Amino acid sequence: GTIVSIYLPAIEKQEQETIKSSPKMLEGNGTILMVDDEEMVLNVGTELVKQMGYDVLEARSGKEAIEVYKENKCKVDMVVLDMIMPDMDGGRAYEQMKEINPDVKVILTSGYGIGGQVTEIMRRGCNSFIQKPFGIKELYGKIEEIMRRE
């Protein structure tokens, strides 16, 4: 007979243990808008940010992100914005958010490295960039770094 072995990574459990054992990661205060067209990425990102102590709003496209941001601009402290999305990419969404609030704080995310369009958006004032896939410590570090700049 054939033997099939399946090996699953234990990363998720390890990250959850890190969150529980590190009280510093539970002191987040404020609201973060998570924007990604990939459902799994959005769900995981939302869960990570909630575990850091932040309230979360979600959007699944650039257009939806603009609508959610307009409705909640007074309470959104930061946006975690995916670069590549179907109806409106992160670059256009970022520009429209800057028109609504010139001081919007944005972390741009992409599965592609920094370069090209990402570099251009960073030059226009985007606060930070994180390459996918990213872990909780990386995301937490970027969020805290930008929140402390206030």
Phi and psi in radians as a Rosetta constraint file:
Dihedral C 1 N 2 CA 2 C 2 CIRCULARHARMONIC -1.609 0.35
Dihedral N 2 CA 2 C 2 N 3 CIRCULARHARMONIC 2.388 0.35
Dihedral C 2 N 3 CA 3 C 3 CIRCULARHARMONIC -1.908 0.35
Dihedral N 3 CA 3 C 3 N 4 CIRCULARHARMONIC 2.214 0.35
Dihedral C 3 N 4 CA 4 C 4 CIRCULARHARMONIC -2.020 0.35
Dihedral N 4 CA 4 C 4 N 5 CIRCULARHARMONIC 2.153 0.35
Dihedral C 4 N 5 CA 5 C 5 CIRCULARHARMONIC -1.892 0.35
Dihedral N 5 CA 5 C 5 N 6 CIRCULARHARMONIC 2.360 0.35
Dihedral C 5 N 6 CA 6 C 6 CIRCULARHARMONIC -2.059 0.35
Dihedral N 6 CA 6 C 6 N 7 CIRCULARHARMONIC 2.164 0.35
Dihedral C 6 N 7 CA 7 C 7 CIRCULARHARMONIC -1.917 0.35
Dihedral N 7 CA 7 C 7 N 8 CIRCULARHARMONIC 2.125 0.35
Dihedral C 7 N 8 CA 8 C 8 CIRCULARHARMONIC -1.902 0.35
Dihedral N 8 CA 8 C 8 N 9 CIRCULARHARMONIC 2.381 0.35
Dihedral C 8 N 9 CA 9 C 9 CIRCULARHARMONIC -1.195 0.35
Dihedral N 9 CA 9 C 9 N 10 CIRCULARHARMONIC 2.502 0.35
Dihedral C 9 N 10 CA 10 C 10 CIRCULARHARMONIC -1.707 0.35
Dihedral N 10 CA 10 C 10 N 11 CIRCULARHARMONIC 0.342 0.35
Dihedral C 10 N 11 CA 11 C 11 CIRCULARHARMONIC -1.075 0.35
Dihedral N 11 CA 11 C 11 N 12 CIRCULARHARMONIC -0.795 0.35
Dihedral C 11 N 12 CA 12 C 12 CIRCULARHARMONIC -1.010 0.35
Dihedral N 12 CA 12 C 12 N 13 CIRCULARHARMONIC -0.812 0.35
Dihedral C 12 N 13 CA 13 C 13 CIRCULARHARMONIC -1.088 0.35
Dihedral N 13 CA 13 C 13 N 14 CIRCULARHARMONIC -0.737 0.35
Dihedral C 13 N 14 CA 14 C 14 CIRCULARHARMONIC -1.075 0.35
Dihedral N 14 CA 14 C 14 N 15 CIRCULARHARMONIC -0.743 0.35
Dihedral C 14 N 15 CA 15 C 15 CIRCULARHARMONIC -1.162 0.35
Dihedral N 15 CA 15 C 15 N 16 CIRCULARHARMONIC -0.675 0.35
Dihedral C 15 N 16 CA 16 C 16 CIRCULARHARMONIC -1.124 0.35
Dihedral N 16 CA 16 C 16 N 17 CIRCULARHARMONIC -0.682 0.35
Dihedral C 16 N 17 CA 17 C 17 CIRCULARHARMONIC -1.108 0.35
Dihedral N 17 CA 17 C 17 N 18 CIRCULARHARMONIC -0.679 0.35
Dihedral C 17 N 18 CA 18 C 18 CIRCULARHARMONIC -1.067 0.35
Dihedral N 18 CA 18 C 18 N 19 CIRCULARHARMONIC -0.732 0.35
Dihedral C 18 N 19 CA 19 C 19 CIRCULARHARMONIC -1.101 0.35
Dihedral N 19 CA 19 C 19 N 20 CIRCULARHARMONIC -0.841 0.35
Dihedral C 19 N 20 CA 20 C 20 CIRCULARHARMONIC -1.147 0.35
Dihedral N 20 CA 20 C 20 N 21 CIRCULARHARMONIC -0.629 0.35
Dihedral C 20 N 21 CA 21 C 21 CIRCULARHARMONIC -1.529 0.35
Dihedral N 21 CA 21 C 21 N 22 CIRCULARHARMONIC -0.064 0.35
Dihedral C 21 N 22 CA 22 C 22 CIRCULARHARMONIC -2.045 0.35
Dihedral N 22 CA 22 C 22 N 23 CIRCULARHARMONIC 1.634 0.35
Dihedral C 22 N 23 CA 23 C 23 CIRCULARHARMONIC -1.063 0.35
Dihedral N 23 CA 23 C 23 N 24 CIRCULARHARMONIC -0.450 0.35
Dihedral C 23 N 24 CA 24 C 24 CIRCULARHARMONIC -1.051 0.35
Dihedral N 24 CA 24 C 24 N 25 CIRCULARHARMONIC -0.474 0.35
Dihedral C 24 N 25 CA 25 C 25 CIRCULARHARMONIC -1.413 0.35
Dihedral N 25 CA 25 C 25 N 26 CIRCULARHARMONIC 0.027 0.35
Dihedral C 25 N 26 CA 26 C 26 CIRCULARHARMONIC -1.920 0.35
Dihedral N 26 CA 26 C 26 N 27 CIRCULARHARMONIC 0.270 0.35
Dihedral C 26 N 27 CA 27 C 27 CIRCULARHARMONIC -1.791 0.35
Dihedral N 27 CA 27 C 27 N 28 CIRCULARHARMONIC 0.190 0.35
Dihedral C 27 N 28 CA 28 C 28 CIRCULARHARMONIC -1.053 0.35
Dihedral N 28 CA 28 C 28 N 29 CIRCULARHARMONIC 2.542 0.35
Dihedral C 28 N 29 CA 29 C 29 CIRCULARHARMONIC -2.489 0.35
Dihedral N 29 CA 29 C 29 N 30 CIRCULARHARMONIC 2.144 0.35
Dihedral C 29 N 30 CA 30 C 30 CIRCULARHARMONIC 2.306 0.35
Dihedral N 30 CA 30 C 30 N 31 CIRCULARHARMONIC -2.952 0.35
Dihedral C 30 N 31 CA 31 C 31 CIRCULARHARMONIC -2.192 0.35
Dihedral N 31 CA 31 C 31 N 32 CIRCULARHARMONIC 2.336 0.35
Dihedral C 31 N 32 CA 32 C 32 CIRCULARHARMONIC -2.097 0.35
Dihedral N 32 CA 32 C 32 N 33 CIRCULARHARMONIC 2.314 0.35
Dihedral C 32 N 33 CA 33 C 33 CIRCULARHARMONIC -1.633 0.35
Dihedral N 33 CA 33 C 33 N 34 CIRCULARHARMONIC 2.030 0.35
Dihedral C 33 N 34 CA 34 C 34 CIRCULARHARMONIC -1.690 0.35
Dihedral N 34 CA 34 C 34 N 35 CIRCULARHARMONIC 2.203 0.35
Dihedral C 34 N 35 CA 35 C 35 CIRCULARHARMONIC -2.210 0.35
Dihedral N 35 CA 35 C 35 N 36 CIRCULARHARMONIC 2.029 0.35
Dihedral C 35 N 36 CA 36 C 36 CIRCULARHARMONIC -2.798 0.35
Dihedral N 36 CA 36 C 36 N 37 CIRCULARHARMONIC 2.420 0.35
Dihedral C 36 N 37 CA 37 C 37 CIRCULARHARMONIC -1.444 0.35
Dihedral N 37 CA 37 C 37 N 38 CIRCULARHARMONIC -0.238 0.35
Dihedral C 37 N 38 CA 38 C 38 CIRCULARHARMONIC -1.565 0.35
Dihedral N 38 CA 38 C 38 N 39 CIRCULARHARMONIC 1.992 0.35
Dihedral C 38 N 39 CA 39 C 39 CIRCULARHARMONIC -0.951 0.35
Dihedral N 39 CA 39 C 39 N 40 CIRCULARHARMONIC -0.789 0.35
Dihedral C 39 N 40 CA 40 C 40 CIRCULARHARMONIC -1.128 0.35
Dihedral N 40 CA 40 C 40 N 41 CIRCULARHARMONIC -0.760 0.35
Dihedral C 40 N 41 CA 41 C 41 CIRCULARHARMONIC -1.094 0.35
Dihedral N 41 CA 41 C 41 N 42 CIRCULARHARMONIC -0.747 0.35
Dihedral C 41 N 42 CA 42 C 42 CIRCULARHARMONIC -1.098 0.35
Dihedral N 42 CA 42 C 42 N 43 CIRCULARHARMONIC -0.802 0.35
Dihedral C 42 N 43 CA 43 C 43 CIRCULARHARMONIC -1.092 0.35
Dihedral N 43 CA 43 C 43 N 44 CIRCULARHARMONIC -0.805 0.35
Dihedral C 43 N 44 CA 44 C 44 CIRCULARHARMONIC -1.147 0.35
Dihedral N 44 CA 44 C 44 N 45 CIRCULARHARMONIC -0.805 0.35
Dihedral C 44 N 45 CA 45 C 45 CIRCULARHARMONIC -1.042 0.35
Dihedral N 45 CA 45 C 45 N 46 CIRCULARHARMONIC -0.763 0.35
Dihedral C 45 N 46 CA 46 C 46 CIRCULARHARMONIC -1.061 0.35
Dihedral N 46 CA 46 C 46 N 47 CIRCULARHARMONIC -0.787 0.35
Dihedral C 46 N 47 CA 47 C 47 CIRCULARHARMONIC -1.103 0.35
Dihedral N 47 CA 47 C 47 N 48 CIRCULARHARMONIC -0.760 0.35
Dihedral C 47 N 48 CA 48 C 48 CIRCULARHARMONIC -1.046 0.35
Dihedral N 48 CA 48 C 48 N 49 CIRCULARHARMONIC -0.814 0.35
Dihedral C 48 N 49 CA 49 C 49 CIRCULARHARMONIC -1.166 0.35
Dihedral N 49 CA 49 C 49 N 50 CIRCULARHARMONIC -0.660 0.35
Dihedral C 49 N 50 CA 50 C 50 CIRCULARHARMONIC -1.106 0.35
Dihedral N 50 CA 50 C 50 N 51 CIRCULARHARMONIC -0.710 0.35
Dihedral C 50 N 51 CA 51 C 51 CIRCULARHARMONIC -1.183 0.35
Dihedral N 51 CA 51 C 51 N 52 CIRCULARHARMONIC -0.351 0.35
Dihedral C 51 N 52 CA 52 C 52 CIRCULARHARMONIC -1.390 0.35
Dihedral N 52 CA 52 C 52 N 53 CIRCULARHARMONIC -0.153 0.35
Dihedral C 52 N 53 CA 53 C 53 CIRCULARHARMONIC 1.807 0.35
Dihedral N 53 CA 53 C 53 N 54 CIRCULARHARMONIC 0.095 0.35
Dihedral C 53 N 54 CA 54 C 54 CIRCULARHARMONIC -1.645 0.35
Dihedral N 54 CA 54 C 54 N 55 CIRCULARHARMONIC 2.669 0.35
Dihedral C 54 N 55 CA 55 C 55 CIRCULARHARMONIC -1.421 0.35
Dihedral N 55 CA 55 C 55 N 56 CIRCULARHARMONIC 2.636 0.35
Dihedral C 55 N 56 CA 56 C 56 CIRCULARHARMONIC -2.277 0.35
Dihedral N 56 CA 56 C 56 N 57 CIRCULARHARMONIC 2.368 0.35
Dihedral C 56 N 57 CA 57 C 57 CIRCULARHARMONIC -1.944 0.35
Dihedral N 57 CA 57 C 57 N 58 CIRCULARHARMONIC 2.618 0.35
Dihedral C 57 N 58 CA 58 C 58 CIRCULARHARMONIC -2.154 0.35
Dihedral N 58 CA 58 C 58 N 59 CIRCULARHARMONIC 2.611 0.35
Dihedral C 58 N 59 CA 59 C 59 CIRCULARHARMONIC -2.507 0.35
Dihedral N 59 CA 59 C 59 N 60 CIRCULARHARMONIC 2.490 0.35
Dihedral C 59 N 60 CA 60 C 60 CIRCULARHARMONIC -1.842 0.35
Dihedral N 60 CA 60 C 60 N 61 CIRCULARHARMONIC 0.097 0.35
Dihedral C 60 N 61 CA 61 C 61 CIRCULARHARMONIC -2.765 0.35
Dihedral N 61 CA 61 C 61 N 62 CIRCULARHARMONIC 2.907 0.35
Dihedral C 61 N 62 CA 62 C 62 CIRCULARHARMONIC -1.088 0.35
Dihedral N 62 CA 62 C 62 N 63 CIRCULARHARMONIC -0.748 0.35
Dihedral C 62 N 63 CA 63 C 63 CIRCULARHARMONIC -1.110 0.35
Dihedral N 63 CA 63 C 63 N 64 CIRCULARHARMONIC -0.773 0.35
Dihedral C 63 N 64 CA 64 C 64 CIRCULARHARMONIC -1.119 0.35
Dihedral N 64 CA 64 C 64 N 65 CIRCULARHARMONIC -0.653 0.35
Dihedral C 64 N 65 CA 65 C 65 CIRCULARHARMONIC -1.039 0.35
Dihedral N 65 CA 65 C 65 N 66 CIRCULARHARMONIC -0.739 0.35
Dihedral C 65 N 66 CA 66 C 66 CIRCULARHARMONIC -1.111 0.35
Dihedral N 66 CA 66 C 66 N 67 CIRCULARHARMONIC -0.776 0.35
Dihedral C 66 N 67 CA 67 C 67 CIRCULARHARMONIC -1.064 0.35
Dihedral N 67 CA 67 C 67 N 68 CIRCULARHARMONIC -0.851 0.35
Dihedral C 67 N 68 CA 68 C 68 CIRCULARHARMONIC -1.106 0.35
Dihedral N 68 CA 68 C 68 N 69 CIRCULARHARMONIC -0.713 0.35
Dihedral C 68 N 69 CA 69 C 69 CIRCULARHARMONIC -1.144 0.35
Dihedral N 69 CA 69 C 69 N 70 CIRCULARHARMONIC -0.755 0.35
Dihedral C 69 N 70 CA 70 C 70 CIRCULARHARMONIC -1.015 0.35
Dihedral N 70 CA 70 C 70 N 71 CIRCULARHARMONIC -0.781 0.35
Dihedral C 70 N 71 CA 71 C 71 CIRCULARHARMONIC -1.225 0.35
Dihedral N 71 CA 71 C 71 N 72 CIRCULARHARMONIC -0.448 0.35
Dihedral C 71 N 72 CA 72 C 72 CIRCULARHARMONIC -2.189 0.35
Dihedral N 72 CA 72 C 72 N 73 CIRCULARHARMONIC 0.353 0.35
Dihedral C 72 N 73 CA 73 C 73 CIRCULARHARMONIC -1.006 0.35
Dihedral N 73 CA 73 C 73 N 74 CIRCULARHARMONIC -0.506 0.35
Dihedral C 73 N 74 CA 74 C 74 CIRCULARHARMONIC -1.293 0.35
Dihedral N 74 CA 74 C 74 N 75 CIRCULARHARMONIC -0.412 0.35
Dihedral C 74 N 75 CA 75 C 75 CIRCULARHARMONIC -1.898 0.35
Dihedral N 75 CA 75 C 75 N 76 CIRCULARHARMONIC -0.196 0.35
Dihedral C 75 N 76 CA 76 C 76 CIRCULARHARMONIC -1.390 0.35
Dihedral N 76 CA 76 C 76 N 77 CIRCULARHARMONIC 2.068 0.35
Dihedral C 76 N 77 CA 77 C 77 CIRCULARHARMONIC -1.567 0.35
Dihedral N 77 CA 77 C 77 N 78 CIRCULARHARMONIC -0.436 0.35
Dihedral C 77 N 78 CA 78 C 78 CIRCULARHARMONIC -2.817 0.35
Dihedral N 78 CA 78 C 78 N 79 CIRCULARHARMONIC 2.701 0.35
Dihedral C 78 N 79 CA 79 C 79 CIRCULARHARMONIC -2.147 0.35
Dihedral N 79 CA 79 C 79 N 80 CIRCULARHARMONIC 2.293 0.35
Dihedral C 79 N 80 CA 80 C 80 CIRCULARHARMONIC -1.837 0.35
Dihedral N 80 CA 80 C 80 N 81 CIRCULARHARMONIC 1.896 0.35
Dihedral C 80 N 81 CA 81 C 81 CIRCULARHARMONIC -2.048 0.35
Dihedral N 81 CA 81 C 81 N 82 CIRCULARHARMONIC 2.111 0.35
Dihedral C 81 N 82 CA 82 C 82 CIRCULARHARMONIC -1.240 0.35
Dihedral N 82 CA 82 C 82 N 83 CIRCULARHARMONIC 2.506 0.35
Dihedral C 82 N 83 CA 83 C 83 CIRCULARHARMONIC -1.399 0.35
Dihedral N 83 CA 83 C 83 N 84 CIRCULARHARMONIC -0.802 0.35
Dihedral C 83 N 84 CA 84 C 84 CIRCULARHARMONIC -1.782 0.35
Dihedral N 84 CA 84 C 84 N 85 CIRCULARHARMONIC 1.905 0.35
Dihedral C 84 N 85 CA 85 C 85 CIRCULARHARMONIC -2.453 0.35
Dihedral N 85 CA 85 C 85 N 86 CIRCULARHARMONIC 2.682 0.35
Dihedral C 85 N 86 CA 86 C 86 CIRCULARHARMONIC -1.103 0.35
Dihedral N 86 CA 86 C 86 N 87 CIRCULARHARMONIC -1.101 0.35
Dihedral C 86 N 87 CA 87 C 87 CIRCULARHARMONIC -1.309 0.35
Dihedral N 87 CA 87 C 87 N 88 CIRCULARHARMONIC -0.614 0.35
Dihedral C 87 N 88 CA 88 C 88 CIRCULARHARMONIC -2.622 0.35
Dihedral N 88 CA 88 C 88 N 89 CIRCULARHARMONIC 2.099 0.35
Dihedral C 88 N 89 CA 89 C 89 CIRCULARHARMONIC -1.291 0.35
Dihedral N 89 CA 89 C 89 N 90 CIRCULARHARMONIC 2.961 0.35
Dihedral C 89 N 90 CA 90 C 90 CIRCULARHARMONIC -1.038 0.35
Dihedral N 90 CA 90 C 90 N 91 CIRCULARHARMONIC -0.580 0.35
Dihedral C 90 N 91 CA 91 C 91 CIRCULARHARMONIC -1.088 0.35
Dihedral N 91 CA 91 C 91 N 92 CIRCULARHARMONIC -0.824 0.35
Dihedral C 91 N 92 CA 92 C 92 CIRCULARHARMONIC -1.200 0.35
Dihedral N 92 CA 92 C 92 N 93 CIRCULARHARMONIC -0.695 0.35
Dihedral C 92 N 93 CA 93 C 93 CIRCULARHARMONIC -1.081 0.35
Dihedral N 93 CA 93 C 93 N 94 CIRCULARHARMONIC -0.741 0.35
Dihedral C 93 N 94 CA 94 C 94 CIRCULARHARMONIC -1.044 0.35
Dihedral N 94 CA 94 C 94 N 95 CIRCULARHARMONIC -0.806 0.35
Dihedral C 94 N 95 CA 95 C 95 CIRCULARHARMONIC -1.037 0.35
Dihedral N 95 CA 95 C 95 N 96 CIRCULARHARMONIC -0.741 0.35
Dihedral C 95 N 96 CA 96 C 96 CIRCULARHARMONIC -1.216 0.35
Dihedral N 96 CA 96 C 96 N 97 CIRCULARHARMONIC -0.619 0.35
Dihedral C 96 N 97 CA 97 C 97 CIRCULARHARMONIC -1.142 0.35
Dihedral N 97 CA 97 C 97 N 98 CIRCULARHARMONIC -0.669 0.35
Dihedral C 97 N 98 CA 98 C 98 CIRCULARHARMONIC -1.112 0.35
Dihedral N 98 CA 98 C 98 N 99 CIRCULARHARMONIC -0.592 0.35
Dihedral C 98 N 99 CA 99 C 99 CIRCULARHARMONIC -1.176 0.35
Dihedral N 99 CA 99 C 99 N 100 CIRCULARHARMONIC -0.660 0.35
Dihedral C 99 N 100 CA 100 C 100 CIRCULARHARMONIC -1.233 0.35
Dihedral N 100 CA 100 C 100 N 101 CIRCULARHARMONIC -0.764 0.35
Dihedral C 100 N 101 CA 101 C 101 CIRCULARHARMONIC -2.546 0.35
Dihedral N 101 CA 101 C 101 N 102 CIRCULARHARMONIC 1.818 0.35
Dihedral C 101 N 102 CA 102 C 102 CIRCULARHARMONIC -1.033 0.35
Dihedral N 102 CA 102 C 102 N 103 CIRCULARHARMONIC -0.341 0.35
Dihedral C 102 N 103 CA 103 C 103 CIRCULARHARMONIC -1.731 0.35
Dihedral N 103 CA 103 C 103 N 104 CIRCULARHARMONIC 0.238 0.35
Dihedral C 103 N 104 CA 104 C 104 CIRCULARHARMONIC -0.982 0.35
Dihedral N 104 CA 104 C 104 N 105 CIRCULARHARMONIC 2.387 0.35
Dihedral C 104 N 105 CA 105 C 105 CIRCULARHARMONIC -1.738 0.35
Dihedral N 105 CA 105 C 105 N 106 CIRCULARHARMONIC 2.177 0.35
Dihedral C 105 N 106 CA 106 C 106 CIRCULARHARMONIC -2.337 0.35
Dihedral N 106 CA 106 C 106 N 107 CIRCULARHARMONIC 2.317 0.35
Dihedral C 106 N 107 CA 107 C 107 CIRCULARHARMONIC -1.862 0.35
Dihedral N 107 CA 107 C 107 N 108 CIRCULARHARMONIC 2.079 0.35
Dihedral C 107 N 108 CA 108 C 108 CIRCULARHARMONIC -1.524 0.35
Dihedral N 108 CA 108 C 108 N 109 CIRCULARHARMONIC 2.395 0.35
Dihedral C 108 N 109 CA 109 C 109 CIRCULARHARMONIC -2.160 0.35
Dihedral N 109 CA 109 C 109 N 110 CIRCULARHARMONIC 2.586 0.35
Dihedral C 109 N 110 CA 110 C 110 CIRCULARHARMONIC -2.827 0.35
Dihedral N 110 CA 110 C 110 N 111 CIRCULARHARMONIC 2.616 0.35
Dihedral C 110 N 111 CA 111 C 111 CIRCULARHARMONIC -1.351 0.35
Dihedral N 111 CA 111 C 111 N 112 CIRCULARHARMONIC -0.249 0.35
Dihedral C 111 N 112 CA 112 C 112 CIRCULARHARMONIC -1.625 0.35
Dihedral N 112 CA 112 C 112 N 113 CIRCULARHARMONIC 2.710 0.35
Dihedral C 112 N 113 CA 113 C 113 CIRCULARHARMONIC -1.226 0.35
Dihedral N 113 CA 113 C 113 N 114 CIRCULARHARMONIC 3.023 0.35
Dihedral C 113 N 114 CA 114 C 114 CIRCULARHARMONIC -1.280 0.35
Dihedral N 114 CA 114 C 114 N 115 CIRCULARHARMONIC 2.315 0.35
Dihedral C 114 N 115 CA 115 C 115 CIRCULARHARMONIC 2.777 0.35
Dihedral N 115 CA 115 C 115 N 116 CIRCULARHARMONIC 2.904 0.35
Dihedral C 115 N 116 CA 116 C 116 CIRCULARHARMONIC 0.951 0.35
Dihedral N 116 CA 116 C 116 N 117 CIRCULARHARMONIC -2.091 0.35
Dihedral C 116 N 117 CA 117 C 117 CIRCULARHARMONIC -1.123 0.35
Dihedral N 117 CA 117 C 117 N 118 CIRCULARHARMONIC -0.641 0.35
Dihedral C 117 N 118 CA 118 C 118 CIRCULARHARMONIC -1.081 0.35
Dihedral N 118 CA 118 C 118 N 119 CIRCULARHARMONIC -0.812 0.35
Dihedral C 118 N 119 CA 119 C 119 CIRCULARHARMONIC -1.032 0.35
Dihedral N 119 CA 119 C 119 N 120 CIRCULARHARMONIC -0.708 0.35
Dihedral C 119 N 120 CA 120 C 120 CIRCULARHARMONIC -1.117 0.35
Dihedral N 120 CA 120 C 120 N 121 CIRCULARHARMONIC -0.741 0.35
Dihedral C 120 N 121 CA 121 C 121 CIRCULARHARMONIC -1.163 0.35
Dihedral N 121 CA 121 C 121 N 122 CIRCULARHARMONIC -0.664 0.35
Dihedral C 121 N 122 CA 122 C 122 CIRCULARHARMONIC -1.088 0.35
Dihedral N 122 CA 122 C 122 N 123 CIRCULARHARMONIC -0.691 0.35
Dihedral C 122 N 123 CA 123 C 123 CIRCULARHARMONIC -1.116 0.35
Dihedral N 123 CA 123 C 123 N 124 CIRCULARHARMONIC -0.515 0.35
Dihedral C 123 N 124 CA 124 C 124 CIRCULARHARMONIC -1.462 0.35
Dihedral N 124 CA 124 C 124 N 125 CIRCULARHARMONIC 0.088 0.35
Dihedral C 124 N 125 CA 125 C 125 CIRCULARHARMONIC 1.995 0.35
Dihedral N 125 CA 125 C 125 N 126 CIRCULARHARMONIC 0.037 0.35
Dihedral C 125 N 126 CA 126 C 126 CIRCULARHARMONIC -1.051 0.35
Dihedral N 126 CA 126 C 126 N 127 CIRCULARHARMONIC 2.414 0.35
Dihedral C 126 N 127 CA 127 C 127 CIRCULARHARMONIC -1.241 0.35
Dihedral N 127 CA 127 C 127 N 128 CIRCULARHARMONIC -0.657 0.35
Dihedral C 127 N 128 CA 128 C 128 CIRCULARHARMONIC -2.860 0.35
Dihedral N 128 CA 128 C 128 N 129 CIRCULARHARMONIC 2.922 0.35
Dihedral C 128 N 129 CA 129 C 129 CIRCULARHARMONIC -2.356 0.35
Dihedral N 129 CA 129 C 129 N 130 CIRCULARHARMONIC 2.449 0.35
Dihedral C 129 N 130 CA 130 C 130 CIRCULARHARMONIC -2.325 0.35
Dihedral N 130 CA 130 C 130 N 131 CIRCULARHARMONIC 2.268 0.35
Dihedral C 130 N 131 CA 131 C 131 CIRCULARHARMONIC -1.555 0.35
Dihedral N 131 CA 131 C 131 N 132 CIRCULARHARMONIC 2.342 0.35
Dihedral C 131 N 132 CA 132 C 132 CIRCULARHARMONIC -1.356 0.35
Dihedral N 132 CA 132 C 132 N 133 CIRCULARHARMONIC 2.604 0.35
Dihedral C 132 N 133 CA 133 C 133 CIRCULARHARMONIC -1.346 0.35
Dihedral N 133 CA 133 C 133 N 134 CIRCULARHARMONIC 2.571 0.35
Dihedral C 133 N 134 CA 134 C 134 CIRCULARHARMONIC -2.191 0.35
Dihedral N 134 CA 134 C 134 N 135 CIRCULARHARMONIC 2.687 0.35
Dihedral C 134 N 135 CA 135 C 135 CIRCULARHARMONIC -1.700 0.35
Dihedral N 135 CA 135 C 135 N 136 CIRCULARHARMONIC 3.022 0.35
Dihedral C 135 N 136 CA 136 C 136 CIRCULARHARMONIC -1.096 0.35
Dihedral N 136 CA 136 C 136 N 137 CIRCULARHARMONIC -0.682 0.35
Dihedral C 136 N 137 CA 137 C 137 CIRCULARHARMONIC -1.134 0.35
Dihedral N 137 CA 137 C 137 N 138 CIRCULARHARMONIC -0.700 0.35
Dihedral C 137 N 138 CA 138 C 138 CIRCULARHARMONIC -1.137 0.35
Dihedral N 138 CA 138 C 138 N 139 CIRCULARHARMONIC -0.839 0.35
Dihedral C 138 N 139 CA 139 C 139 CIRCULARHARMONIC -1.108 0.35
Dihedral N 139 CA 139 C 139 N 140 CIRCULARHARMONIC -0.811 0.35
Dihedral C 139 N 140 CA 140 C 140 CIRCULARHARMONIC -1.020 0.35
Dihedral N 140 CA 140 C 140 N 141 CIRCULARHARMONIC -0.774 0.35
Dihedral C 140 N 141 CA 141 C 141 CIRCULARHARMONIC -1.043 0.35
Dihedral N 141 CA 141 C 141 N 142 CIRCULARHARMONIC -0.774 0.35
Dihedral C 141 N 142 CA 142 C 142 CIRCULARHARMONIC -1.141 0.35
Dihedral N 142 CA 142 C 142 N 143 CIRCULARHARMONIC -0.791 0.35
Dihedral C 142 N 143 CA 143 C 143 CIRCULARHARMONIC -1.073 0.35
Dihedral N 143 CA 143 C 143 N 144 CIRCULARHARMONIC -0.853 0.35
Dihedral C 143 N 144 CA 144 C 144 CIRCULARHARMONIC -1.095 0.35
Dihedral N 144 CA 144 C 144 N 145 CIRCULARHARMONIC -0.728 0.35
Dihedral C 144 N 145 CA 145 C 145 CIRCULARHARMONIC -1.014 0.35
Dihedral N 145 CA 145 C 145 N 146 CIRCULARHARMONIC -0.786 0.35
Dihedral C 145 N 146 CA 146 C 146 CIRCULARHARMONIC -1.294 0.35
Dihedral N 146 CA 146 C 146 N 147 CIRCULARHARMONIC -0.689 0.35
Dihedral C 146 N 147 CA 147 C 147 CIRCULARHARMONIC -1.116 0.35
Dihedral N 147 CA 147 C 147 N 148 CIRCULARHARMONIC -0.584 0.35
Dihedral C 147 N 148 CA 148 C 148 CIRCULARHARMONIC -1.281 0.35
Dihedral N 148 CA 148 C 148 N 149 CIRCULARHARMONIC -0.317 0.35
Dihedral C 148 N 149 CA 149 C 149 CIRCULARHARMONIC -1.244 0.35
Dihedral N 149 CA 149 C 149 N 150 CIRCULARHARMONIC -0.233 0.35
